[in-house]
Amino acid sequence: MGVEKSTVHRKKTAPWYDSESACIVVALSMFLVFWFSLLGVLEAFDTVEYIDFVWVPALLIVMSGGVIASTIFRMIRRYTSEEKIGYLMDFRREHIE
């Protein structure tokens, strides 16, 4: 993440690909890839000629599962850190007044 240089408090600016809607789109599209590759593995095991090529959908399963997991962890971390920051800001405001 970049840091704004013109502000006094130097807020972190989130890039466009780290927004909530972008994370949801990435997670959903990777779920579709995961499902498609799972069907590919099942089809490869059903057809004898394709058993040698089962590594392609298996690799897609692993890679899309990794992207799904990292995106979900990123969203969970964001929500838990926002709650802590919000609580600290409310605590400071109550004692300033």
Gaussian input, Z-matrix of N, CA and C with variables (Angstrom, degrees):
# hf/3-21g

backbone

0 1
 N
 C     1     B1
 C     2     B2     1     A1
 N     3     B3     2     A2     1     D1
 C     4     B4     3     A3     2     D2
 C     5     B5     4     A4     3     D3
 N     6     B6     5     A5     4     D4
 C     7     B7     6     A6     5     D5
 C     8     B8     7     A7     6     D6
 N     9     B9     8     A8     7     D7
 C    10    B10     9     A9     8     D8
 C    11    B11    10    A10     9     D9
 N    12    B12    11    A11    10    D10
 C    13    B13    12    A12    11    D11
 C    14    B14    13    A13    12    D12
 N    15    B15    14    A14    13    D13
 C    16    B16    15    A15    14    D14
 C    17    B17    16    A16    15    D15
 N    18    B18    17    A17    16    D16
 C    19    B19    18    A18    17    D17
 C    20    B20    19    A19    18    D18
 N    21    B21    20    A20    19    D19
 C    22    B22    21    A21    20    D20
 C    23    B23    22    A22    21    D21
 N    24    B24    23    A23    22    D22
 C    25    B25    24    A24    23    D23
 C    26    B26    25    A25    24    D24
 N    27    B27    26    A26    25    D25
 C    28    B28    27    A27    26    D26
 C    29    B29    28    A28    27    D27
 N    30    B30    29    A29    28    D28
 C    31    B31    30    A30    29    D29
 C    32    B32    31    A31    30    D30
 N    33    B33    32    A32    31    D31
 C    34    B34    33    A33    32    D32
 C    35    B35    34    A34    33    D33
 N    36    B36    35    A35    34    D34
 C    37    B37    36    A36    35    D35
 C    38    B38    37    A37    36    D36
 N    39    B39    38    A38    37    D37
 C    40    B40    39    A39    38    D38
 C    41    B41    40    A40    39    D39
 N    42    B42    41    A41    40    D40
 C    43    B43    42    A42    41    D41
 C    44    B44    43    A43    42    D42
 N    45    B45    44    A44    43    D43
 C    46    B46    45    A45    44    D44
 C    47    B47    46    A46    45    D45
 N    48    B48    47    A47    46    D46
 C    49    B49    48    A48    47    D47
 C    50    B50    49    A49    48    D48
 N    51    B51    50    A50    49    D49
 C    52    B52    51    A51    50    D50
 C    53    B53    52    A52    51    D51
 N    54    B54    53    A53    52    D52
 C    55    B55    54    A54    53    D53
 C    56    B56    55    A55    54    D54
 N    57    B57    56    A56    55    D55
 C    58    B58    57    A57    56    D56
 C    59    B59    58    A58    57    D57
 N    60    B60    59    A59    58    D58
 C    61    B61    60    A60    59    D59
 C    62    B62    61    A61    60    D60
 N    63    B63    62    A62    61    D61
 C    64    B64    63    A63    62    D62
 C    65    B65    64    A64    63    D63
 N    66    B66    65    A65    64    D64
 C    67    B67    66    A66    65    D65
 C    68    B68    67    A67    66    D66
 N    69    B69    68    A68    67    D67
 C    70    B70    69    A69    68    D68
 C    71    B71    70    A70    69    D69
 N    72    B72    71    A71    70    D70
 C    73    B73    72    A72    71    D71
 C    74    B74    73    A73    72    D72
 N    75    B75    74    A74    73    D73
 C    76    B76    75    A75    74    D74
 C    77    B77    76    A76    75    D75
 N    78    B78    77    A77    76    D76
 C    79    B79    78    A78    77    D77
 C    80    B80    79    A79    78    D78
 N    81    B81    80    A80    79    D79
 C    82    B82    81    A81    80    D80
 C    83    B83    82    A82    81    D81
 N    84    B84    83    A83    82    D82
 C    85    B85    84    A84    83    D83
 C    86    B86    85    A85    84    D84
 N    87    B87    86    A86    85    D85
 C    88    B88    87    A87    86    D86
 C    89    B89    88    A88    87    D87
 N    90    B90    89    A89    88    D88
 C    91    B91    90    A90    89    D89
 C    92    B92    91    A91    90    D90
 N    93    B93    92    A92    91    D91
 C    94    B94    93    A93    92    D92
 C    95    B95    94    A94    93    D93
 N    96    B96    95    A95    94    D94
 C    97    B97    96    A96    95    D95
 C    98    B98    97    A97    96    D96
 N    99    B99    98    A98    97    D97
 C   100   B100    99    A99    98    D98
 C   101   B101   100   A100    99    D99
 N   102   B102   101   A101   100   D100
 C   103   B103   102   A102   101   D101
 C   104   B104   103   A103   102   D102
 N   105   B105   104   A104   103   D103
 C   106   B106   105   A105   104   D104
 C   107   B107   106   A106   105   D105
 N   108   B108   107   A107   106   D106
 C   109   B109   108   A108   107   D107
 C   110   B110   109   A109   108   D108
 N   111   B111   110   A110   109   D109
 C   112   B112   111   A111   110   D110
 C   113   B113   112   A112   111   D111
 N   114   B114   113   A113   112   D112
 C   115   B115   114   A114   113   D113
 C   116   B116   115   A115   114   D114
 N   117   B117   116   A116   115   D115
 C   118   B118   117   A117   116   D116
 C   119   B119   118   A118   117   D117
 N   120   B120   119   A119   118   D118
 C   121   B121   120   A120   119   D119
 C   122   B122   121   A121   120   D120
 N   123   B123   122   A122   121   D121
 C   124   B124   123   A123   122   D122
 C   125   B125   124   A124   123   D123
 N   126   B126   125   A125   124   D124
 C   127   B127   126   A126   125   D125
 C   128   B128   127   A127   126   D126
 N   129   B129   128   A128   127   D127
 C   130   B130   129   A129   128   D128
 C   131   B131   130   A130   129   D129
 N   132   B132   131   A131   130   D130
 C   133   B133   132   A132   131   D131
 C   134   B134   133   A133   132   D132
 N   135   B135   134   A134   133   D133
 C   136   B136   135   A135   134   D134
 C   137   B137   136   A136   135   D135
 N   138   B138   137   A137   136   D136
 C   139   B139   138   A138   137   D137
 C   140   B140   139   A139   138   D138
 N   141   B141   140   A140   139   D139
 C   142   B142   141   A141   140   D140
 C   143   B143   142   A142   141   D141
 N   144   B144   143   A143   142   D142
 C   145   B145   144   A144   143   D143
 C   146   B146   145   A145   144   D144
 N   147   B147   146   A146   145   D145
 C   148   B148   147   A147   146   D146
 C   149   B149   148   A148   147   D147
 N   150   B150   149   A149   148   D148
 C   151   B151   150   A150   149   D149
 C   152   B152   151   A151   150   D150
 N   153   B153   152   A152   151   D151
 C   154   B154   153   A153   152   D152
 C   155   B155   154   A154   153   D153
 N   156   B156   155   A155   154   D154
 C   157   B157   156   A156   155   D155
 C   158   B158   157   A157   156   D156
 N   159   B159   158   A158   157   D157
 C   160   B160   159   A159   158   D158
 C   161   B161   160   A160   159   D159
 N   162   B162   161   A161   160   D160
 C   163   B163   162   A162   161   D161
 C   164   B164   163   A163   162   D162
 N   165   B165   164   A164   163   D163
 C   166   B166   165   A165   164   D164
 C   167   B167   166   A166   165   D165
 N   168   B168   167   A167   166   D166
 C   169   B169   168   A168   167   D167
 C   170   B170   169   A169   168   D168
 N   171   B171   170   A170   169   D169
 C   172   B172   171   A171   170   D170
 C   173   B173   172   A172   171   D171
 N   174   B174   173   A173   172   D172
 C   175   B175   174   A174   173   D173
 C   176   B176   175   A175   174   D174
 N   177   B177   176   A176   175   D175
 C   178   B178   177   A177   176   D176
 C   179   B179   178   A178   177   D177
 N   180   B180   179   A179   178   D178
 C   181   B181   180   A180   179   D179
 C   182   B182   181   A181   180   D180
 N   183   B183   182   A182   181   D181
 C   184   B184   183   A183   182   D182
 C   185   B185   184   A184   183   D183
 N   186   B186   185   A185   184   D184
 C   187   B187   186   A186   185   D185
 C   188   B188   187   A187   186   D186
 N   189   B189   188   A188   187   D187
 C   190   B190   189   A189   188   D188
 C   191   B191   190   A190   189   D189
 N   192   B192   191   A191   190   D190
 C   193   B193   192   A192   191   D191
 C   194   B194   193   A193   192   D192
 N   195   B195   194   A194   193   D193
 C   196   B196   195   A195   194   D194
 C   197   B197   196   A196   195   D195
 N   198   B198   197   A197   196   D196
 C   199   B199   198   A198   197   D197
 C   200   B200   199   A199   198   D198
 N   201   B201   200   A200   199   D199
 C   202   B202   201   A201   200   D200
 C   203   B203   202   A202   201   D201
 N   204   B204   203   A203   202   D202
 C   205   B205   204   A204   203   D203
 C   206   B206   205   A205   204   D204
 N   207   B207   206   A206   205   D205
 C   208   B208   207   A207   206   D206
 C   209   B209   208   A208   207   D207
 N   210   B210   209   A209   208   D208
 C   211   B211   210   A210   209   D209
 C   212   B212   211   A211   210   D210
 N   213   B213   212   A212   211   D211
 C   214   B214   213   A213   212   D212
 C   215   B215   214   A214   213   D213
 N   216   B216   215   A215   214   D214
 C   217   B217   216   A216   215   D215
 C   218   B218   217   A217   216   D216
 N   219   B219   218   A218   217   D217
 C   220   B220   219   A219   218   D218
 C   221   B221   220   A220   219   D219
 N   222   B222   221   A221   220   D220
 C   223   B223   222   A222   221   D221
 C   224   B224   223   A223   222   D222
 N   225   B225   224   A224   223   D223
 C   226   B226   225   A225   224   D224
 C   227   B227   226   A226   225   D225
 N   228   B228   227   A227   226   D226
 C   229   B229   228   A228   227   D227
 C   230   B230   229   A229   228   D228
 N   231   B231   230   A230   229   D229
 C   232   B232   231   A231   230   D230
 C   233   B233   232   A232   231   D231
 N   234   B234   233   A233   232   D232
 C   235   B235   234   A234   233   D233
 C   236   B236   235   A235   234   D234
 N   237   B237   236   A236   235   D235
 C   238   B238   237   A237   236   D236
 C   239   B239   238   A238   237   D237
 N   240   B240   239   A239   238   D238
 C   241   B241   240   A240   239   D239
 C   242   B242   241   A241   240   D240
 N   243   B243   242   A242   241   D241
 C   244   B244   243   A243   242   D242
 C   245   B245   244   A244   243   D243
 N   246   B246   245   A245   244   D244
 C   247   B247   246   A246   245   D245
 C   248   B248   247   A247   246   D246
 N   249   B249   248   A248   247   D247
 C   250   B250   249   A249   248   D248
 C   251   B251   250   A250   249   D249
 N   252   B252   251   A251   250   D250
 C   253   B253   252   A252   251   D251
 C   254   B254   253   A253   252   D252
 N   255   B255   254   A254   253   D253
 C   256   B256   255   A255   254   D254
 C   257   B257   256   A256   255   D255
 N   258   B258   257   A257   256   D256
 C   259   B259   258   A258   257   D257
 C   260   B260   259   A259   258   D258
 N   261   B261   260   A260   259   D259
 C   262   B262   261   A261   260   D260
 C   263   B263   262   A262   261   D261
 N   264   B264   263   A263   262   D262
 C   265   B265   264   A264   263   D263
 C   266   B266   265   A265   264   D264
 N   267   B267   266   A266   265   D265
 C   268   B268   267   A267   266   D266
 C   269   B269   268   A268   267   D267
 N   270   B270   269   A269   268   D268
 C   271   B271   270   A270   269   D269
 C   272   B272   271   A271   270   D270
 N   273   B273   272   A272   271   D271
 C   274   B274   273   A273   272   D272
 C   275   B275   274   A274   273   D273
 N   276   B276   275   A275   274   D274
 C   277   B277   276   A276   275   D275
 C   278   B278   277   A277   276   D276
 N   279   B279   278   A278   277   D277
 C   280   B280   279   A279   278   D278
 C   281   B281   280   A280   279   D279
 N   282   B282   281   A281   280   D280
 C   283   B283   282   A282   281   D281
 C   284   B284   283   A283   282   D282
 N   285   B285   284   A284   283   D283
 C   286   B286   285   A285   284   D284
 C   287   B287   286   A286   285   D285
 N   288   B288   287   A287   286   D286
 C   289   B289   288   A288   287   D287
 C   290   B290   289   A289   288   D288

   B1=1.4322
   B2=1.5186
   B3=1.3173
   B4=1.4458
   B5=1.5100
   B6=1.2987
   B7=1.4506
   B8=1.5160
   B9=1.3499
   B10=1.4529
   B11=1.5204
   B12=1.3242
   B13=1.4563
   B14=1.5233
   B15=1.3426
   B16=1.4519
   B17=1.5254
   B18=1.3086
   B19=1.4535
   B20=1.5243
   B21=1.3139
   B22=1.4518
   B23=1.5287
   B24=1.3242
   B25=1.4608
   B26=1.5229
   B27=1.3040
   B28=1.4694
   B29=1.5268
   B30=1.3477
   B31=1.4586
   B32=1.5173
   B33=1.3169
   B34=1.4512
   B35=1.5259
   B36=1.3239
   B37=1.4564
   B38=1.5214
   B39=1.3038
   B40=1.4588
   B41=1.5260
   B42=1.3061
   B43=1.4628
   B44=1.5240
   B45=1.3293
   B46=1.4673
   B47=1.5209
   B48=1.3224
   B49=1.4577
   B50=1.5242
   B51=1.3089
   B52=1.4571
   B53=1.5234
   B54=1.3409
   B55=1.4549
   B56=1.5315
   B57=1.3203
   B58=1.4657
   B59=1.5289
   B60=1.3291
   B61=1.4620
   B62=1.5279
   B63=1.3257
   B64=1.4619
   B65=1.5223
   B66=1.3270
   B67=1.4671
   B68=1.5237
   B69=1.3249
   B70=1.4575
   B71=1.5224
   B72=1.3338
   B73=1.4688
   B74=1.5203
   B75=1.3158
   B76=1.4729
   B77=1.5267
   B78=1.3240
   B79=1.4617
   B80=1.5340
   B81=1.3322
   B82=1.4603
   B83=1.5234
   B84=1.3154
   B85=1.4665
   B86=1.5303
   B87=1.3237
   B88=1.4568
   B89=1.5282
   B90=1.3253
   B91=1.4641
   B92=1.5235
   B93=1.3337
   B94=1.4660
   B95=1.5272
   B96=1.3297
   B97=1.4655
   B98=1.5243
   B99=1.3200
   B100=1.4674
   B101=1.5229
   B102=1.3277
   B103=1.4567
   B104=1.5342
   B105=1.3292
   B106=1.4616
   B107=1.5310
   B108=1.3078
   B109=1.4637
   B110=1.5264
   B111=1.3210
   B112=1.4611
   B113=1.5295
   B114=1.3240
   B115=1.4583
   B116=1.5279
   B117=1.3273
   B118=1.4575
   B119=1.5158
   B120=1.3288
   B121=1.4736
   B122=1.5278
   B123=1.3263
   B124=1.4643
   B125=1.5233
   B126=1.3143
   B127=1.4622
   B128=1.5276
   B129=1.3234
   B130=1.4679
   B131=1.5238
   B132=1.3158
   B133=1.4630
   B134=1.5317
   B135=1.3370
   B136=1.4592
   B137=1.5225
   B138=1.3244
   B139=1.4602
   B140=1.5204
   B141=1.3251
   B142=1.4618
   B143=1.5323
   B144=1.3243
   B145=1.4732
   B146=1.5254
   B147=1.3231
   B148=1.4692
   B149=1.5251
   B150=1.3091
   B151=1.4701
   B152=1.5312
   B153=1.3330
   B154=1.4701
   B155=1.5233
   B156=1.3119
   B157=1.4669
   B158=1.5268
   B159=1.3112
   B160=1.4599
   B161=1.5313
   B162=1.3144
   B163=1.4631
   B164=1.5344
   B165=1.3226
   B166=1.4744
   B167=1.5298
   B168=1.3535
   B169=1.4722
   B170=1.5300
   B171=1.3264
   B172=1.4660
   B173=1.5269
   B174=1.3263
   B175=1.4642
   B176=1.5265
   B177=1.3308
   B178=1.4661
   B179=1.5230
   B180=1.3253
   B181=1.4711
   B182=1.5225
   B183=1.3011
   B184=1.4692
   B185=1.5288
   B186=1.3207
   B187=1.4691
   B188=1.5292
   B189=1.3288
   B190=1.4637
   B191=1.5258
   B192=1.3336
   B193=1.4637
   B194=1.5193
   B195=1.3292
   B196=1.4671
   B197=1.5175
   B198=1.3240
   B199=1.4649
   B200=1.5233
   B201=1.3313
   B202=1.4673
   B203=1.5237
   B204=1.3200
   B205=1.4696
   B206=1.5232
   B207=1.3322
   B208=1.4603
   B209=1.5197
   B210=1.3280
   B211=1.4624
   B212=1.5215
   B213=1.3163
   B214=1.4629
   B215=1.5273
   B216=1.3307
   B217=1.4634
   B218=1.5257
   B219=1.3325
   B220=1.4620
   B221=1.5214
   B222=1.3363
   B223=1.4629
   B224=1.5219
   B225=1.3349
   B226=1.4672
   B227=1.5229
   B228=1.3261
   B229=1.4629
   B230=1.5274
   B231=1.3216
   B232=1.4531
   B233=1.5220
   B234=1.3508
   B235=1.4558
   B236=1.5161
   B237=1.3269
   B238=1.4553
   B239=1.5286
   B240=1.3146
   B241=1.4630
   B242=1.5169
   B243=1.3310
   B244=1.4637
   B245=1.5145
   B246=1.3355
   B247=1.4538
   B248=1.5211
   B249=1.3325
   B250=1.4516
   B251=1.5134
   B252=1.3290
   B253=1.4567
   B254=1.5198
   B255=1.3410
   B256=1.4547
   B257=1.5178
   B258=1.3167
   B259=1.4545
   B260=1.5263
   B261=1.3212
   B262=1.4604
   B263=1.5162
   B264=1.3292
   B265=1.4606
   B266=1.5318
   B267=1.3356
   B268=1.4573
   B269=1.5227
   B270=1.3215
   B271=1.4571
   B272=1.5263
   B273=1.3235
   B274=1.4621
   B275=1.5185
   B276=1.3190
   B277=1.4676
   B278=1.5170
   B279=1.3332
   B280=1.4635
   B281=1.5238
   B282=1.3317
   B283=1.4590
   B284=1.5260
   B285=1.3123
   B286=1.4685
   B287=1.5161
   B288=1.3091
   B289=1.4627
   B290=1.4893
   A1=110.30
   A2=114.73
   A3=119.52
   A4=111.50
   A5=116.34
   A6=122.13
   A7=107.73
   A8=116.95
   A9=120.70
   A10=108.71
   A11=117.14
   A12=119.88
   A13=113.04
   A14=117.44
   A15=119.11
   A16=113.35
   A17=119.35
   A18=120.67
   A19=111.14
   A20=115.11
   A21=120.72
   A22=110.72
   A23=117.23
   A24=120.84
   A25=113.19
   A26=118.41
   A27=124.11
   A28=112.21
   A29=114.98
   A30=120.72
   A31=110.44
   A32=116.14
   A33=120.31
   A34=108.35
   A35=116.66
   A36=120.32
   A37=108.61
   A38=115.69
   A39=120.56
   A40=109.16
   A41=118.05
   A42=120.03
   A43=110.59
   A44=116.68
   A45=120.99
   A46=111.78
   A47=118.63
   A48=119.95
   A49=111.95
   A50=118.26
   A51=121.68
   A52=111.23
   A53=117.37
   A54=119.78
   A55=109.79
   A56=114.92
   A57=119.52
   A58=110.99
   A59=117.35
   A60=119.55
   A61=111.23
   A62=118.15
   A63=120.65
   A64=110.95
   A65=117.60
   A66=120.92
   A67=111.27
   A68=117.15
   A69=120.50
   A70=110.88
   A71=116.68
   A72=120.50
   A73=110.65
   A74=117.36
   A75=120.81
   A76=110.62
   A77=117.46
   A78=120.55
   A79=111.17
   A80=117.13
   A81=119.86
   A82=111.99
   A83=117.12
   A84=118.74
   A85=111.04
   A86=117.69
   A87=119.55
   A88=111.63
   A89=117.29
   A90=119.82
   A91=109.94
   A92=117.31
   A93=120.48
   A94=111.09
   A95=117.17
   A96=120.63
   A97=110.26
   A98=116.90
   A99=121.69
   A100=110.48
   A101=116.53
   A102=121.51
   A103=110.86
   A104=117.39
   A105=122.18
   A106=110.73
   A107=116.97
   A108=119.88
   A109=111.59
   A110=117.60
   A111=120.24
   A112=110.14
   A113=116.71
   A114=119.94
   A115=110.90
   A116=117.46
   A117=121.15
   A118=112.30
   A119=117.03
   A120=120.56
   A121=110.00
   A122=116.86
   A123=119.60
   A124=111.33
   A125=116.99
   A126=120.64
   A127=111.39
   A128=116.54
   A129=119.54
   A130=111.43
   A131=117.78
   A132=119.63
   A133=111.63
   A134=117.75
   A135=120.01
   A136=112.51
   A137=117.80
   A138=122.12
   A139=109.22
   A140=116.70
   A141=121.73
   A142=111.30
   A143=117.75
   A144=120.56
   A145=112.93
   A146=117.09
   A147=120.84
   A148=114.30
   A149=118.77
   A150=120.77
   A151=110.89
   A152=117.28
   A153=119.41
   A154=112.48
   A155=117.35
   A156=121.13
   A157=113.05
   A158=118.09
   A159=121.28
   A160=111.68
   A161=117.69
   A162=120.79
   A163=111.79
   A164=117.60
   A165=119.88
   A166=111.20
   A167=119.54
   A168=117.24
   A169=112.94
   A170=117.43
   A171=119.01
   A172=110.68
   A173=115.91
   A174=119.86
   A175=111.28
   A176=116.28
   A177=119.75
   A178=111.77
   A179=116.89
   A180=120.28
   A181=109.95
   A182=116.84
   A183=120.95
   A184=110.98
   A185=116.55
   A186=119.71
   A187=112.16
   A188=117.61
   A189=118.94
   A190=110.94
   A191=117.71
   A192=120.14
   A193=111.72
   A194=116.86
   A195=120.28
   A196=112.42
   A197=116.70
   A198=120.15
   A199=110.45
   A200=117.04
   A201=120.53
   A202=110.58
   A203=117.01
   A204=121.13
   A205=111.21
   A206=117.73
   A207=119.00
   A208=111.55
   A209=117.61
   A210=120.23
   A211=110.92
   A212=117.21
   A213=119.83
   A214=110.36
   A215=118.26
   A216=120.45
   A217=110.99
   A218=116.97
   A219=120.55
   A220=110.97
   A221=117.19
   A222=120.02
   A223=111.34
   A224=117.49
   A225=120.25
   A226=110.35
   A227=116.63
   A228=120.19
   A229=111.40
   A230=116.77
   A231=120.25
   A232=111.17
   A233=117.18
   A234=119.49
   A235=112.35
   A236=117.85
   A237=118.75
   A238=111.37
   A239=118.69
   A240=119.50
   A241=111.36
   A242=118.49
   A243=120.26
   A244=110.85
   A245=117.30
   A246=119.54
   A247=110.65
   A248=118.63
   A249=121.19
   A250=111.01
   A251=117.28
   A252=120.72
   A253=109.90
   A254=117.63
   A255=120.70
   A256=111.62
   A257=117.75
   A258=121.91
   A259=110.46
   A260=117.35
   A261=119.75
   A262=111.29
   A263=117.63
   A264=119.93
   A265=110.39
   A266=117.83
   A267=120.45
   A268=110.46
   A269=117.61
   A270=122.16
   A271=110.11
   A272=116.67
   A273=119.97
   A274=111.42
   A275=117.32
   A276=120.54
   A277=111.67
   A278=117.33
   A279=119.87
   A280=111.36
   A281=117.55
   A282=119.79
   A283=112.65
   A284=117.90
   A285=120.04
   A286=110.31
   A287=117.45
   A288=120.54
   A289=114.24
   D1=143.70
   D2=178.28
   D3=-85.70
   D4=166.75
   D5=179.37
   D6=-119.30
   D7=131.92
   D8=177.32
   D9=-69.63
   D10=130.95
   D11=-177.19
   D12=-95.44
   D13=-12.09
   D14=-175.87
   D15=-93.18
   D16=-8.20
   D17=-177.61
   D18=-96.27
   D19=160.83
   D20=179.78
   D21=-75.27
   D22=-39.92
   D23=-174.41
   D24=-89.96
   D25=-6.35
   D26=177.75
   D27=53.94
   D28=64.07
   D29=176.32
   D30=-66.36
   D31=148.54
   D32=173.42
   D33=-80.52
   D34=134.73
   D35=176.94
   D36=-100.66
   D37=129.19
   D38=-179.85
   D39=-83.19
   D40=131.85
   D41=175.06
   D42=-68.72
   D43=163.18
   D44=-175.20
   D45=-62.50
   D46=-31.36
   D47=-176.85
   D48=-80.29
   D49=-1.84
   D50=178.99
   D51=-106.39
   D52=13.07
   D53=178.79
   D54=-78.34
   D55=165.47
   D56=-177.45
   D57=-65.08
   D58=-42.41
   D59=-178.53
   D60=-67.48
   D61=-37.50
   D62=178.08
   D63=-65.73
   D64=-39.36
   D65=177.86
   D66=-64.40
   D67=-39.03
   D68=178.90
   D69=-66.73
   D70=-42.87
   D71=178.44
   D72=-62.73
   D73=-42.41
   D74=179.14
   D75=-64.30
   D76=-44.74
   D77=-178.97
   D78=-63.76
   D79=-42.22
   D80=179.63
   D81=-67.73
   D82=-41.43
   D83=179.59
   D84=-68.05
   D85=-36.59
   D86=176.62
   D87=-69.61
   D88=-29.89
   D89=174.44
   D90=-65.14
   D91=-39.81
   D92=176.84
   D93=-63.95
   D94=-41.38
   D95=176.82
   D96=-64.34
   D97=-40.69
   D98=177.90
   D99=-60.14
   D100=-47.21
   D101=-179.39
   D102=-64.51
   D103=-43.50
   D104=179.24
   D105=-61.79
   D106=-43.16
   D107=-179.40
   D108=-71.85
   D109=-31.49
   D110=174.81
   D111=-63.74
   D112=-41.49
   D113=175.27
   D114=-65.18
   D115=-33.82
   D116=176.75
   D117=-65.02
   D118=-40.30
   D119=177.48
   D120=-64.45
   D121=-43.27
   D122=179.26
   D123=-63.24
   D124=-40.75
   D125=178.77
   D126=-68.33
   D127=-37.97
   D128=179.35
   D129=-65.22
   D130=-35.31
   D131=178.07
   D132=-75.43
   D133=-23.86
   D134=177.75
   D135=-77.28
   D136=-31.71
   D137=-177.35
   D138=-104.07
   D139=124.69
   D140=-174.34
   D141=-64.38
   D142=-36.06
   D143=-176.93
   D144=-66.81
   D145=-23.43
   D146=-174.44
   D147=-98.76
   D148=1.57
   D149=-176.94
   D150=-62.95
   D151=-33.16
   D152=178.66
   D153=-66.70
   D154=-20.91
   D155=-175.96
   D156=-104.60
   D157=15.83
   D158=-179.39
   D159=-68.33
   D160=-16.40
   D161=-178.80
   D162=-67.88
   D163=-26.40
   D164=-179.06
   D165=-66.77
   D166=-55.11
   D167=177.09
   D168=-67.65
   D169=-28.68
   D170=177.33
   D171=-65.63
   D172=-39.78
   D173=176.37
   D174=-64.78
   D175=-39.28
   D176=176.25
   D177=-63.30
   D178=-36.84
   D179=177.54
   D180=-62.30
   D181=-46.92
   D182=-178.49
   D183=-64.37
   D184=-45.91
   D185=-176.94
   D186=-68.79
   D187=-44.21
   D188=179.49
   D189=-68.93
   D190=-34.21
   D191=175.58
   D192=-64.23
   D193=-37.52
   D194=176.53
   D195=-65.35
   D196=-40.66
   D197=178.76
   D198=-67.60
   D199=-40.89
   D200=177.22
   D201=-60.78
   D202=-46.94
   D203=-178.86
   D204=-63.01
   D205=-44.43
   D206=-178.72
   D207=-67.52
   D208=-35.25
   D209=178.32
   D210=-68.47
   D211=-41.92
   D212=179.48
   D213=-67.19
   D214=-41.28
   D215=176.96
   D216=-62.53
   D217=-38.86
   D218=178.14
   D219=-62.67
   D220=-42.73
   D221=179.82
   D222=-68.78
   D223=-39.39
   D224=178.08
   D225=-64.37
   D226=-44.20
   D227=179.05
   D228=-62.16
   D229=-38.53
   D230=179.04
   D231=-64.15
   D232=-44.95
   D233=-179.15
   D234=-67.41
   D235=-38.50
   D236=179.72
   D237=-71.52
   D238=-35.61
   D239=179.31
   D240=-73.57
   D241=-32.33
   D242=177.34
   D243=-66.72
   D244=-37.80
   D245=178.61
   D246=-64.61
   D247=-41.62
   D248=179.31
   D249=-66.21
   D250=-42.73
   D251=179.99
   D252=-65.16
   D253=-41.40
   D254=178.49
   D255=-62.27
   D256=-39.65
   D257=179.07
   D258=-65.66
   D259=-43.01
   D260=179.66
   D261=-66.25
   D262=-37.87
   D263=179.55
   D264=-66.85
   D265=-40.32
   D266=177.47
   D267=-64.69
   D268=-38.62
   D269=179.66
   D270=-63.42
   D271=-43.03
   D272=179.64
   D273=-66.41
   D274=-41.09
   D275=-178.83
   D276=-63.93
   D277=-37.51
   D278=-179.01
   D279=-65.68
   D280=-35.07
   D281=-177.29
   D282=-86.66
   D283=-16.03
   D284=178.36
   D285=-76.54
   D286=-39.50
   D287=-175.96
   D288=-71.28

